[in-house]
């Protein structure tokens, strides 16, 4: 009889250890009481352990079960200090008290996001395997449709949007070739222009490629499509393969930071402007183009993303400026990433180097979000 009970107990342990989810424990070393969750929980304030004690701010060890990744956070709604545990497809990942304590998270966890493992073979730091693009640019807006659109009723066409967008495509590929990055593929999945710039086509960009690029008008956190129907940061989420969003439009990042968190379905960073921006033709325009310079510096010269973006904007405005000021910005989460080999580091996503990016999406709408900007006073010409 005893042998039968033991056998059933062993079978139960083996079966439960390979169920997707996270087991979290009150004490270190995975000592009972413990709870197992198979879906995300954004607020532990009403949860209890079997001994009646509260779960919130009372977790000291946890196990990320096989086939699962998890984001563990110190605030409700997956905010505050967060650690992204990249799980394994074949075994459980133990997270001991010492790891939580090193991040200041022991007895501080208030929410956990449970995810099926995302792109496990690419979950590493290093040279990216893909730098694919999905792009959209608008030069000629539908004046008839825009006339009755309210804020866009007097919208002007932009003669160089396609050139700016094409410069990004060419520069990314040229810098990959020049740097000998033969293991990094680059493919343009979608390239929409003018009347193709519709809401449905914008939505189709949202999970295709590492880079999403938009060139056209903007105001606040809104972007008008060809017919002046708006898409916005609060209604569109970039996920799956998307890592970076570049918006070459006026004022797109001028709203409060909370307006952009919904966009981060996997994104590492969004780049754009708080102020107005301008496009101009100085003859050999492409050699000085904003998008061209961005990739020259990030891939070609080894700058971190933010510095590559800022210096390309600085050259852009120094070459020819008719505004009295310009302010560029980026929005990004800060999160600790622990790989399933036990190594890890903090990721401030807009400071990634090309040869040291995190080759996977980040947990959706998770982490401590930041907006950083640089303001220039410009002379009038």
N, C-alpha and C positions, 0 to 999 in steps of 0.2 A: 504493500500500500504506500509506504514511504517512497519507494522508487518511482511509482506512478506520479505522485505529487511533484517530485523533483523534476521529472521529465516534462510534465506539463508546464512547470515554471520556466524551464529553460526554453521551451518552445515559445512561450509568451514573450520572453525577453528578446529572442531573435526576431520575432515578427514585429514587435513594437519598435525596435531599434532602426528599422529601415522604412518606417512610415514618415512621410514628409511632415515637417513641423519643427518646433523648438521646444525643448524641455528646459525649464528654468527652476532653480532651486534656491531655497532660503539660505542655505549654508554653503560654505566652500566645499570643494571636492565632491560636489554633486550629491550631497547628503540630504535625505528626506527632511522636511516635506518638499515635494517638487510638483509642478504642474506641467502638462504638455499641451501646447496650443498648435493647431493646424491651420489657423487663419490669423491674419493680422489683428492686433488690438491697439487702438490709438490712445487708450487711457486706462491705466491699471488702478485708478483711484477706488473703484468698487470691487476689486478682485481680492480674494483671500486664499490662503493656503489651507490644507486640511486641518491644521492645528488652530485655525481661526485667526491667525495673524494676517496682516495686510500684505499684499504683494507689492504695492507701490513703494519705491525706495527701499526695497527689502530683498533684492536678488543679489546673490554672491557668486553664483556659478551657473552655467547653462550649457546645453548640448544642442548644436545645430544638426539635425538629423540628415541623413544622406538624401541627396536630391533637392536640398533646400539651401537657399541663402537667406540671410537675415540682417536687418538693420536694427540695432538696439540703441535707444535714445534716452536721454535724461529728462526730457520734457514730454508732455503729452503731445499728440498729433505729430510724432516723429520729429520733434524739434530739439533745440539745445545741442549738447554734445552727442554725436552719433558715431557708432562704429559699424561699418559694413562688413559682415562676415561672409566671405565668398566660400560657399559650401562645396562639398565634394559630391560627385555622382555615385561614388562607390562606398563611402564610409562616413561615419558620423564625425563631427568636428567639435571637440571639447574646448570650452572657453572657461579657463580656471579663474579663481578669485584674483590671482596675481595679475592677470591681463586686465581685468576690470579695474583693479586698484591702480594700475599704472596709468590709466586714462582718467582717473578720478570718477569712475562709474560704479564702483562697488557700493551697494546699497543706495544707488541713485537712479535706477532704471524706472522709467514711467510709461514707456510704450515700446512695442516690438513689431516690426514689419516682417512678415513671413512671405518669402518669394520662392518659386521654383528657380533652380539655379539658372542664371542668365549667362549664356555663352561661356560655359566653363573652360573650354579649351583656349579662349582668348583672355581669360581673367588673369592678367599679369601686367607688369610694368616693362616698358621697352619700346622699341621701334614699332609703330603700328603696322598691322598686316594690311589694313585697308584705309584709304583716304578718298572714299567715293563722295560724289557731289550730287545734290539736288538743288537746282537754282531757278530763280524767277526774277525777271526784270520788266519794268514798264517804262516806255518812253511816250507813247501816244495813248492818252486816256480817252474813253468815250465821253466826249463833251456833252452829248445829248443826255446820256444817263446821269452824268454827274451834276448837270444843271439843277436837278431837283433833289439833290442829296443832302442839302443842309450845309454842313461845314466844308464840303468839297465843291460847292456850286461854282466857284471861280478857279478851279484847279488848272494848273498850267502843265503842259507837256514837258518832259525832261529829255533833252536830245542825246544824252550820253549814257543812259542807264545800261543799255546792252553792252556797250564797250567796257564799262566797269565790271559787269558780271563776267564777260568773256575774258577780261584780264585776270580775274581770279582763277578761272579754269586753267588758262594757259600757264600762269605762274606756278600753281600748285604742281602741275605735271612737269613743267620745265625744271623746277627745283628738285623734284624726285629723281629725274633723269640725271641732272648735273651732280647730285650727291651720291649717285650709285645705289639708290635704295630700290634695288631690283625685287626685293621681297614685299614691297608695299604696292598694292594695286591701286589704280585710280580710274574710276569710271563715272561718266556723267549719266545718272539714272533718268533724270528729268531736266529739261531745259525749256521753261515756259516763257514766252514773250508776249507783251501787249494783250490782245484779246484772249490769249490762252491763260492769262492771270485771273482765274476764277477762284471762288471759295473752295470748290471741290478739288481743283488742282492744287491749291495751297495745302489742303488736308492730305493730299497724296504724297506730299514731301515729308510728312511727319514721321515716317518710320523707315525711309529708304536708305539713307546714306549718312556717313559720318558728318559731313558738312552740309548745312542748309544755308543758302545765301539769297537774300532779297535786296533788290535795288529799286527804289521808287520813292514815292511820297510817304510821309508818316506824320502823325501828330499824337502826342501822349503815348499811350501803349497801343495805338490803333494803326493799321496799315490798310489803305484803300486798294482794292483790286481794280481791274481795268474799268469796271462799271461803277466804281466808287462804293461798292458794298464793302464794309469793313471786316477785317479779321483782327482779332485781338489777343493779347497775352493771357487774358483770363479765360478764354474759351477754346484755346488750342494747345494741345500737349504734344511735345516732341519726345518720341520714345523709340524703343527697339534699337536700331543701329545709330540713331542720331546722337552725336556728341557735342557738336558746336553749331551755334546759330549766329550768323553775321547779318546784321540789318543795316544797310547803308541808306538811312532815311532820317529825316528831321525828327528830333524829340522822342524817339521811340522808347528810350530808357529814362524819360523824365518823370514818370509816375513813381509812387512809393514802392519800395522793394516788394511788399506783399502782393503787388499786382502781377508779379512775374513768376511766383513760385509754381503756379499751375503748369507753366510751360515745361518744367523740369521732370519729364517722364523718364528720363535717362540722360538728359543733357549734362555736360560738364560745365559749360559756360555760354553766355550770350554776350555778344559784342555789338555796340551801337553808339548812339549819340544822345546826350541830354539836350544839347542845343540844336540849332539849325545846322545844316551842312550844305555844301555846294558841290556841283560838278562843273568842270571847266575843261576847255581844250587849249593846250599850250603847244600845239604842234605835235611833238612826239609824246602824246598824252600817255600812252601805255607805259612808257618807261618810268613815269612818275605817279602812276595810278595808285590810289589808296589800297585797293585789293591786291594789286601786284606787289607793292612794297611789303604788305603784311606777310605774304608767303615767302618773299625773298628773305625776310628776317627770321621767321620762325623755322622754316625748313633749311634755307640756304645758309644762314649765318648762325643758327643755333641759339637764338634768343628764346626766353620763355614767352608764352603766348601774349601776356599783357604788355610786356615791353616791346614785343614785335608790333603789336597793334598801336601803341602810343607813339612809337617812333615813326611809323608809317603815316599816322595822322599828322604828326609834327612836320614832317617833310611836305606833306600834302598842303598844309596851310601856309608854310613858309614859302612855297613856290608861287602861290597866287592866292590872295585872300581879299575878299571885299566885305566880309562881316566884321563886326567890332569885337566879337568873341567867339570861341568855339569850345565845347566841352564834350569829351568822349567818355565812355563808361563801359563797364562790364558787370554782369551779375553772375554769381557762382556760389555753390555750396562748399562748405568746409566739412570734411568727413574723414574719419580714420578707416583705412581699408586693411583688413587682415585676410591675406590669401590662405588657401587651404593647405599650403606647405608650412604655415606657422609664421611666415614673415609678414611684415606690414609697415605702413607709414601713414602719416597725415597727408591728405590731398587737398591743397588749395587749387582748385581746378584751373583757374585762369593763369596760373604760373607754370603750367606743364611745359616741359621741353619736348621737342619732336621725338628725340631718341629715348624719352622716358615718360611716355604717356601711359595712363591706365587703360588697357585695351579691353574695356567693357563699359556698358552703361552704368550709371550710378542709380541707387534706389530711388524710385519716383518720389518727388516732393519731400525729400528727406535731408536733414542736416541743418547746419547753421548758415543761413544765407547772408551774403554780403554784396554790396554794390560799391565799386571803387571808380573814381573819376579823376580826370585831369582837365583843368580849366586854363585856357589861354586868352589873354587880352591881345587883340590883333590891331595893327594899324589899318586905317582906311586908305585905299588906293584910288 
